[in-house]
Amino acid sequence: MTGTERARRAVLTVAIALSALAVALFLGALRNDRTIEQDMGTATAEVLSAGSLRSAVAFVTPDGVTHNPELGVLYPTGLTTGQRIAVQYARSDPDLVRVTGRDARVALVPAGSVIVVTWAIAVPVLVYLRRRATDATEQRQGTGATPRAVS
């Protein structure tokens, strides 16, 4: 196997792996939503800290227990510290909580973007590597034309 073939396989492997991770992210979001919907509780939560990737919240369940999920709230985009928001949580696992009105569809754009950008980079690289391999093969084999006699 040539270096170009190894490079093509590496690029293809990385692109497939990143795409698979993005799909897994979306499927995980669907699973979390299903878990919440099968045993849903609702509460009003206070946003303790807000970020684009993680926002910490605290809320009280009907049994009087205050919950501050370690991993934060699902789908935290657009929250601000101190804000009071409606949340939905799995009563069987109150640490699994999402902002009311948001679901896995919110994860479609980031996951889809990862896939599109990955392949937008990988395809040109793969085409370049294929051309490079083809050129190298042609150079090893010669052009196939017979030399003409000079008169």
C-alpha positions as CSV (number, residue, x, y, z in Angstrom):
1,M,0.0,0.0,0.0
2,T,1.4,3.4,-1.0
3,G,1.6,6.4,1.2
4,T,-1.2,8.1,-0.9
5,E,-3.5,5.1,-0.4
6,R,-2.8,5.2,3.3
7,A,-3.6,8.9,3.4
8,R,-6.8,8.3,1.4
9,R,-7.9,5.6,3.9
10,A,-7.0,7.9,6.9
11,V,-9.0,10.8,5.5
12,L,-12.0,8.5,4.7
13,T,-11.8,6.9,8.2
14,V,-11.7,10.2,10.0
15,A,-14.6,11.6,7.9
16,I,-16.7,8.5,8.5
17,A,-15.9,8.5,12.2
18,L,-16.8,12.2,12.6
19,S,-20.1,11.6,10.7
20,A,-20.9,8.6,12.9
21,L,-20.2,10.7,16.0
22,A,-22.6,13.4,14.8
23,V,-25.3,10.8,14.1
24,A,-24.7,9.3,17.6
25,L,-25.1,12.7,19.1
26,F,-28.4,13.2,17.5
27,L,-29.6,9.7,18.4
28,G,-28.5,10.3,22.0
29,A,-30.6,13.4,22.0
30,L,-33.6,11.5,20.7
31,R,-33.1,8.8,23.4
32,N,-33.0,11.5,26.1
33,D,-36.1,13.1,24.8
34,R,-37.9,9.7,24.8
35,T,-36.8,9.0,28.4
36,I,-38.1,12.4,29.5
37,E,-41.4,12.0,27.6
38,Q,-42.1,8.5,29.1
39,D,-41.9,9.7,32.7
40,M,-42.2,13.5,32.5
41,G,-42.2,16.0,35.3
42,T,-42.3,19.7,34.9
43,A,-40.8,22.5,37.1
44,T,-39.6,26.0,37.0
45,A,-35.8,26.3,37.1
46,E,-33.4,29.1,37.8
47,V,-30.5,29.4,35.4
48,L,-27.4,29.4,37.6
49,S,-24.9,29.9,34.8
50,A,-25.4,30.1,31.1
51,G,-23.2,29.1,28.2
52,S,-23.7,28.0,24.6
53,L,-22.7,24.4,25.4
54,R,-23.7,24.0,29.0
55,S,-26.0,25.9,31.3
56,A,-26.5,25.0,35.0
57,V,-30.0,25.1,36.4
58,A,-31.6,24.4,39.8
59,F,-35.2,23.3,40.3
60,V,-37.3,21.7,43.0
61,T,-39.4,18.6,42.3
62,P,-42.8,18.0,43.9
63,D,-41.2,16.0,46.7
64,G,-39.3,19.1,47.8
65,V,-35.9,18.0,46.6
66,T,-33.7,20.6,44.9
67,H,-31.9,19.3,41.8
68,N,-28.9,20.8,40.1
69,P,-28.0,18.4,37.3
70,E,-24.3,18.0,37.1
71,L,-24.3,18.0,33.2
72,G,-26.7,21.0,33.1
73,V,-29.9,21.3,31.0
74,L,-30.3,19.9,27.5
75,Y,-30.6,22.5,24.7
76,P,-29.2,25.5,26.6
77,T,-28.9,27.9,23.7
78,G,-30.1,31.5,24.5
79,L,-30.4,31.2,28.3
80,T,-29.1,33.9,30.6
81,T,-27.9,33.7,34.2
82,G,-30.7,34.4,36.7
83,Q,-33.5,33.6,34.2
84,R,-36.4,31.5,35.3
85,I,-37.4,28.9,32.8
86,A,-39.9,26.0,32.5
87,V,-38.1,22.6,32.3
88,Q,-39.2,19.1,31.7
89,Y,-37.3,16.2,33.4
90,A,-37.5,12.5,33.8
91,R,-39.0,11.8,37.2
92,S,-37.0,8.6,37.3
93,D,-33.8,10.6,36.7
94,P,-34.3,14.3,37.6
95,D,-30.7,15.0,36.4
96,L,-32.0,14.4,32.8
97,V,-33.7,17.8,32.2
98,R,-34.5,19.9,29.1
99,V,-35.8,23.4,28.4
100,T,-39.6,23.1,27.8
101,G,-40.4,23.5,24.1
102,R,-37.0,22.2,22.9
103,D,-36.2,18.8,21.8
104,A,-33.7,16.8,19.6
105,R,-34.6,18.9,16.6
106,V,-32.3,21.5,18.1
107,A,-29.4,19.1,17.7
108,L,-30.1,18.6,14.0
109,V,-28.3,21.8,12.9
110,P,-25.1,21.2,14.8
111,A,-24.9,17.5,13.9
112,G,-25.8,18.2,10.3
113,S,-23.2,21.0,10.1
114,V,-20.5,18.7,11.4
115,I,-21.3,16.2,8.7
116,V,-21.5,18.8,5.9
117,V,-18.3,20.5,6.9
118,T,-16.5,17.2,7.4
119,W,-17.4,16.0,3.9
120,A,-16.8,19.4,2.4
121,I,-13.2,19.1,3.5
122,A,-12.8,15.4,3.0
123,V,-14.1,15.1,-0.6
124,P,-11.7,17.6,-2.1
125,V,-8.8,16.0,-0.2
126,L,-9.8,12.6,-1.4
127,V,-10.1,13.8,-5.0
128,Y,-6.7,15.4,-4.8
129,L,-5.2,12.2,-3.4
130,R,-6.8,10.1,-6.1
131,R,-5.4,12.4,-8.8
132,R,-2.0,12.3,-7.2
133,A,-2.1,8.4,-7.1
134,T,-3.3,8.3,-10.7
135,D,-0.5,10.6,-11.8
136,A,2.0,8.6,-10.0
137,T,0.7,5.4,-11.6
138,E,0.9,6.9,-15.1
139,Q,4.4,8.1,-14.5
140,R,5.5,4.6,-13.4
141,Q,3.8,3.0,-16.4
142,G,4.9,5.7,-18.9
143,T,2.4,7.5,-21.1
144,G,1.8,4.4,-23.2
145,A,2.7,6.3,-26.4
146,T,5.4,4.8,-28.7
147,P,8.3,7.0,-29.4
148,R,8.5,8.4,-33.0
149,A,11.5,8.0,-35.0
150,V,13.3,11.2,-35.9
151,S,14.1,11.4,-39.6
